[in-house]
């Protein structure tokens, strides 16, 4: 670790200690960055990184044109949601009708869509993307109406490979296969590695889109006990793998949907070791990895893969352009088989949008955008947590994600969030009921809220309304 990194973390730890010891109280204003620089001799970069680090710990908050203040979140004891404890059997309780209801109104402008899992248009660089679209039409052969090569746009693959250094990867453009989104990448992996009747492993709760995809492919899911902070329980994973019934594993190691959990580095290394030992492929969904709130991008399981057992899937659907359908997979030793499957089921992704994103990744534009959206999402997350703690009944459990889009909330066991969804919709607020994130009879008293909307007073009032409805 360089001396500048040490300094900003050291300074951040000192401020955290002052807050937790009561030297700095809720509402106290911190010295400005310039004042700290003058007093300590630190560079503005060091102090800015330190304040950003403390903010990511939910201890301080920035107020526009005012400065940094000690957050009221710092004074609260937050109880995090309970670990999951699914039955280690392959069950399949139908959730399709509920999912159809929740997502049937996703374009209705009169509804506050706290159920959606992607960023609001207000957070995206749409004008810059539009310019990129015009440039792509001018530069591509036949204005982009022709098919791409099967492996995908070379420019995009090259930039994705360059970007892999942020999570510790050393990929080349030949290691990447592009797809129309992350779900498409995961689908290609599952169709390649499994056949109907096979069993796969995933976390619990798990993204409902993955569960429905698995069901459509005729596969069975073994849901694993999962900690809402650190992810899948390793002992349960090891036991399941040793049964030799599992053909593949699908995990989100960073900021899982819906829990927001993030595996510690040692857990990621152990997961890869187990996959190699039992020769079970790991399909890793790292779609939220770039949306971290801390000082550095977390690694993923692929970073520790030396045998090619990890197929890492991702996309810009959660960071840059949901409708562009730009995704990819780094398939490891399964490249030939994945390419063949892509020929059968996709052939070529959208030519123009993949060229636009490849160009956008160049010259720091993507990183500049990420810095802005990460800060916005971090502020949103803190505001959501504060409002939930202020408005919901005592005993409500709330996750504390370190990145991504999602807040996982556990209510009193007597509350059924499927019924609560219909009650909230009467007030034009949409939430994602917990039970859609499992094939088993669990999470009925939980819900997922997305903090991908711009924070406004109206949004605060919507969350306060949910709190009042819980009391009914």
N, C-alpha and C positions, 0 to 999 in steps of 0.2 A: 504494500500500500504506500503510495506516495505521501510526502509530507503535507501537501495541500489537502489531500483526502483526510489525513489524520487530524489536521487542524479543524476542519469543518465539523467532523464527527465529535471531536473533543468539545468544541464549543456547543454543539447541539446537546450533548450529554449534560453539560453544565447547566444549560437553561432548563432542561427537563428536571434535573435535580432540584433546582430552585422552585419550579412549579409544584412538584410533588411534595416538597418540604413546607410549602406555604409561604416561602419568601416572596414569590410572585402569586397573586391571587387572581381569581376569575375577573376579567374585565380590565386588568392592568395593561397599560400600553408598554410594549417593549421599545427600547431605543431604536431609532432609525438605523438603517444600514450604514449611512454615512457617519452617524455618531459612534457606532460600534467600531468602524474602521479607524476613526480618529483616536479612540481610546485604546484600542488593542494593537493597532498596526496591521491588522489582517487586511487582505485585499477584499474588494467589493464582491468578487466572485466567491471567495471563501464564506463570507457572511451570508450572502444570498443563498448559497447551497445549504448552509446551516439552518437558516430560517425555513427553507423549503423542507428540509428533513424533519424539523420539529413540527411543521404543519402536517406532514404526512403521518405523524404519530398522533394526530388529532389533539395536540396540546395547545396550539395557537391557531388563530385565523387571521387572514388579511382582510382589511376593509378598504374598499376603493378610495384612493386619495386621502387616506387617513393613517394607514400603517398596520402594524401587527399587534394583536391583543391576545391575552390568555383566553382560550376558549372555555366555555362552561362545560364542554365535554370532559375537560381535564379533571373536573371536580366530581364527576359522576362515576359510580361503580356500575359498570355495564356487565350484565350477565349474558354470556353468549349462549346461543342455541345448543341444545343437547346433542351429543353424538348420535348418529343413526344406529339402529340395531335391527336390520332386516333379517328375515328368516333366510337361511342359506339354502334356499330352494329356488327353482326356476318357475316363478309364477307369472301370470299375465292378466291383470285386471284391466278391463277396457276403460280408457280415459278419453277416447276420441271425441265423444259428444261434448264433454266439458272443454276440451281443447278448441273444438270448433266454435263454441260459444265465446270463449275468451278472445280468440284471434279473428273472429268474424267481423269485428268492428274496428280493426286496426287502422283504417283510413278515415274514421269518423272524427272530424275536427271538433266536434262538440264534447268529446270525451277526453278526460285527462288520462293519458295512456301510461299509467305506472306499470303496466304489464309488459311493455315492449322491451326487447333485448338488444336494441341498437341505438346509436346516437341520433338526437334530433337534428334536422337539417340546419338549424341555427348554429350548430357546433362544427359544421363541415365547410371546407374551403370551396364552395360551389363555383364561384366566379373563376378561380384558378383552374378548376377541373374543366369548366366550359372552354376556357382558352386552350387547354390541352386537347380537348376533343376536336376543335377546329384544326389545330396543328397536326393531329394524327390523321385526319381525313386528307390533309394536303400531302403528307409525307408517305403514307402507306400506298403500296401498289393497288390500283383499282379503288382507291379511297377507302380501303379496308373492307371491301365486300368479298374478298377471297378468304378461303380457309387458311388458318395457321398450320404450321407443321404440327404433327401429332404431339410431340413433347411440349409444345407451347411456344409462345413468343420469346425469341432469344433475348431481346432487350429486357423483358420483364424477368426472365429467369436469371440473367446476369445480375440485376439489381437485387433480387431476393437473396442470391448467394452472397453478395456483398453485405447485405443487411444482417446476415446470419452471425457476423462477428459480434453483434450486440448481445447475443445470448451465449457466446462462447463457441459458436460453430465455425467450421472452416469449409463450407460447401463451395462447390463450383456450379456453374450454370448447368452442367451435365447431370448434377445430382437432383435437379428440380423438375417436376412435372406439373404443369399448370392445369387448373380445373375451373369450372364455373361456380366458385364458392367453396367454403370449407366443408359443408355437408356433402357436396359432391365428391370431394377428396376422400372423406371418411367412407362414403358409399363405395367408391372404387376399391378402397382397401378391404372393406368387409366382403365384397363380392369376390375379391381375389383370394382371400385367406380362408373363407368359410364356405359351407354349403348348408342348405336348409336342414334343420334339425341339430346343428351344432350349438354349443354353448359359449358365450362370451362373458367376460367380467367387466363390470363398471362400478363407479361410485354410487352411493345412495345418500342423498338425492342426486339424480342425474338429469341432464338436459332432456326435456320431453321430446325434442326433435330427434335425438339419438334413439330414444326408446321406441318411437314410432317407426324409425328407419329400420331398426333391428327386427321389429315385429313384421314389417313388410317383406323382409328377406327370409322369413321363416326361421329365425334364430331364437334361441332362448337366452335370457339374461340372468346371470347370477349377481345380485346386488350385494356389494360389500359394505360392512360397517365403516362409517366415515366420520372423522372428526371435522367439525365445521370450521376449524382454523387451519389444521395441518393436513387435511385430506384423508385418503384411504388408509385404513388400519393395516399395517404391514403384516402382522401375524395372521390375520384373516386372509390376506392375499396369498401368503405363502401356503397356507393350508389348502386353499382352493386350487392353487396351481399344482400342488402335489397330488391332487386327485386324478390328474392326467385326463380330465374330461373337458378341459378348457382349450379352445382353439385360438382365441385372441383376447386381448385386453384393450379396452378403450378408456383412457383417462384424460382429465384436464388437470395438469400439474400446477398451472398458474391461474388463480382467480376463477375457480370453477363456477360453472353455471348449474344450479342457482346459489350455492352456498357462499361463494366467494373465497373458498379455502385456497391456500397455497402450500404445497409440499415444501418442507425444509430441504436444503441441498442434500443432506445425508439421506433423506427419504428417497429423493430422486435417484441417487446413486444406487441405493438398495433395490429399488424397483427394477432398474435396468439389470442389476446383477441377478435378480430372481428370474427375469424374463430370459436372460441368457442361459441360466442354469437349467430351467425347465423347457427351454426352446419354444417359448410362446411369444408370438409377435405382439409388440405394444403399439397400438395406434394412438398417438398423442395428439390431442386437440389443443394447440397453443394459440388460439385465436385472440385471447385477451392479454397475452404476455407483454405487449408493448404499452399496455395501459396501467403501468405501475405508478404508485404514489410516492415511493421512496426515492433514494438518490441514484439507484442504478437498476438496470433491467435485470430481472431474475433469470437465471438459467432455466433450461427445460431438461427433460430426460434425454432428449436427443444429444445434448452436449456431452453426455457420458457414455454414448453408444459407440463401441469400438467394433462390434460384430455385424452391424447393419440390421439388428433386430427391431429397432424403433422406426416407425413410419410417422414422421412429424407433419401434421396438417395445420394449415393456417389460412388467413385471408385478410383483406382490408375491409371486410364488411362491417366490422365493429369499430374501425378507426377512421375510415376515410370515405368510402363510397359503397353503402350497402347494395344499391341497385345495379352496380357495375358488374357484379358476379365475377369477382377476381379472387381466385383461391389457388392453392398449390399443395403439393405433398413432396416431402423429401423421403423417398420410399426405401432407402437403404438397399439391402440385398434383394429386394422384391421389385426392382425397377422394371425388369423385362415383363413380369406378369402384370404389373399395374398398367404399363403402356398398352399391353394387349387388351386389357379390360376397357381402357379408355377408348380404344378404337371401336370396340363393340357397342359401347353405351353413350359416348359423347363425341368422339372424333376430334372436334375442334371447339374450344371456347370462343366467346365473342372476340373478334379480332380487334376492333377499335378500342374497346374499354381496356383491354389488356395492354395495348400500346400506350394508352394514356397513363395508366398507373405505373408502368415501367419507366416512363419519362418523369413522372412526378417523384419517384423515389430518388432520382438523381439530384445532385447539387444541394442537398440539405433541406429541400422543401418539405419532405415528409417529417423529418426530425423537428423542424420548426413548428409544423402543425401539431405534432404529438406533444410538444412541450406545452402548448396552449390548452389542448383538450385534456391532458392529464391534470393540469392545475384546476381546470373547471370541474372535472369529475371528482377530484379530491375535495374541493369546496362543497360540491353538491352532496357528497357522501356525508361529510360532517354536518351539513345542514339537515339532511334527512335524519341522521341519528339523533341530533339534538331535538328535532321536532317530534320524533317518535317517543323519545324519553319524556318529553314534556306533556304529550297529548294522550298517550296510551296508558292503560291501567298498570299499576305497580305489579311487577312480576313478569312483564313482557321481556322476552329475551331477544337481543339484537346482535347480529354479526358485526364484526369490525373489519371489513375487507381492506386489504392493502393495495387494491387495484381493481380494475374491471368496472362493471356496471351495476352490480346487484347487491341488494340488502336482503338478507334472509331473516325473517321475523317469526318467532315462536310465541303463540298466544296461549291462553288457558286452554286446557284439554277439552273443555266443554264447548269450545267454539269450533264450528266447522267452516273453514274458509271457502268451501264451495258454495255454501249458503250465503256466506258473507260477501262473496263476489256479486251475487244478484242484488244484495242490499246496497252495496257500494255503487252498482250500476244505476240504481235509481237516483243517485246523486251525480251521475255522469263521471264516475271514477272507475277505472279498470285496474284490477290487481290480478296477479297470477296465483291461483290457489295451490297450496303445497302438494296436494295429492296427484297433480298431473306430472310430478317429477319422480314418480315411482310406479312400478307395476304391482306393488304390494299395498296393503292397507296401512299406510303410514303417512305422516306429515299432514293429516287432515286439519290440524290446528296451526299450520304454518302457512306463510305466504311469501312470495318474492316481489319486491318492489325494484323497479329500475330507476337509477338516478341519472339517466342519459338525457333528461330534459333540462332546459335552461332554468335556473333557480329564480323564481318570482314570488311575489307575495301571494298570488293566486295558487301557486303550487304548494306553498306552505299551508294555505287554508285547506287545500284538498287533503293533505296528510292529517291536519287537525280534525277534519271531518271524519276521516277513517277512525281516528282515535275515539271520537264521540260515538261512532256507530258500534265500536267494540263494546262500549259500556252498556248498550241496549240489550 
